[in-house]
Amino acid sequence: MTQLDFSVLVEGKPVAIDVDGVAVCVARVGECWLHGAEFDLRTGQALTPPATESLKSFKVNRNGNQLTITN
């Protein structure tokens, strides 16, 4: 479990964090800023090319400006 202040998430500016020893990219965007691929944010399923594989998704709970992210 990792906690993150929601205010650090700026649209289009990803943040790297560690969740239980796993490197995770957290971003407030609807598509990958690097290649333009789109993913279902709930499941991690790849929706558009060039992505061909799904991503692991994490459970996120928001309480005010505090996010709790669990593996």
C-alpha positions, -999 to 999 in steps of 0.1 A, spaced: 0 0 0 12 35 -9 -3 69 -2 0 98 -26 -13 134 -24 -37 139 -53 -25 174 -58 9 162 -72 -9 146 -102 -10 172 -130 -27 163 -163 -2 148 -186 27 147 -161 32 111 -148 46 103 -114 67 73 -106 60 56 -72 67 23 -55 37 1 -45 48 -29 -24 81 -31 -43 66 -27 -77 75 4 -98 42 21 -108 35 50 -131 6 71 -119 -9 97 -144 -40 117 -149 -44 111 -186 -66 90 -209 -38 77 -231 -1 69 -230 18 102 -234 47 83 -249 32 64 -278 -5 74 -278 -18 39 -269 -50 38 -249 -58 16 -220 -89 8 -199 -80 25 -166 -102 1 -146 -87 -32 -161 -55 -22 -178 -67 -38 -211 -50 -24 -242 -75 -6 -264 -56 8 -293 -22 3 -311 6 4 -307 -2 -14 -274 -8 -51 -278 -6 -62 -242 -26 -52 -211 -11 -35 -182 -14 -45 -145 -39 -23 -128 -39 -13 -91 -68 -5 -67 -70 33 -60 -91 48 -33 -94 86 -29 -103 103 4 -102 140 -2 -68 147 -16 -53 115 -3 -49 85 -27 -43 50 -14 -29 27 -40 -27 -11 -33 -12 -40 -53 
